[in-house]
Amino acid sequence: RTYELLSRLGEFGQFCPVSLAESQELFDCSATDSLEFAAEFRGHYYKMSSQEKLNKFLENPELYVPPLAPHPLPSADMIPKRLTLSELKSRFPKCAELQGYCPVTYKDGNQRYEALVPGSINYALEYHNRIYICENKEKLQKFLRSPLKYWEQKLPHKLPPLREPILLTSLPLPGYLEQGIATSLIKAMNAAGCLKPKFPFLSIRRSALLYIALHLKAFNPKGSEYTRKKYKKKMEQFMESCELITYLGAKMTRKYKEPQFRAIDFDHKLKTFLSLRNIDPING
């Protein structure tokens, strides 16, 4: 029965057509497999969010489906999506909108200074290719249902000071980055952008991430002198390996050359390049 419902869902999928028509709310009913509030009309199934909504649909179903439905369901990329912690981390280095303050608390508080409350990374979502962090589950649900109400806001020029005492790790992600490692990270990313490292046999993304990690270690102001020197050396070795690609690309010819006609260090560098396959670039 559930499979039949899924295969014959109407134009609104798992979203309640009555909520969408009446208040433009995207009420997602996929959390439950129950058919208690489902109805069939013109060969399609529609799921409602409550008994009240079901009664309204059954009374005048034509008003809630095309062509009379006042609002179409937005395309998939325009429907807000909740992010798990791992999904949120995978969006790095993208930062949350509103500097991590909860957009729902701020909007519902008439955008007053007192309504600037930090969100929790446990209640993150993505909408319009932007990341928002809500204060709690209730606020998250409000955003997911009414994204047009909450998505486009601007912070005031004056922002509240961080509450004391507060652990950096408990800040919203952008707040943590700003207070903890912003300067070091900007320098590392700027260096990576200038040098564009590409380690043999690794993707550009992984090469850049490894370079940034080495740079952060090599110039960590809180690290010991020994540790900084150690990682500066590793970073230099990493870049030497990256430069092999540029060198070999410039010296390699389409036609075979006898050893005596090759650049003096060509064979050595080619051998070094090939030896880096399946090697850990940090500990290898």
Secondary structure, 3 states (H helix, E strand, C coil): CHHHHHHCECCCCCECHHHHHHHCCCCECCCCCCCCCEEEECCEEEECCCHHHHHHHHHCHHHHCCCCCCCCCCCHHHCCEEECHHHHHHCCCCCEHHHHECHHHHHHCCCCHHHCCECCHHHEEEECCEEEECCCHHHHHHHHHCHHHHCCCCCCCCCCCCCCCCCHHHCCHHHHHHHHCHHHHHHHHHHHHHHCCCCCCCCHHHHHHHHHHHHHHHCCCCCCHHHHHHHHHHHHHHHHHHHHHHHHHHHCCCCCCCHHHCCCCHHHHHHHHHHCCCCCCCCC
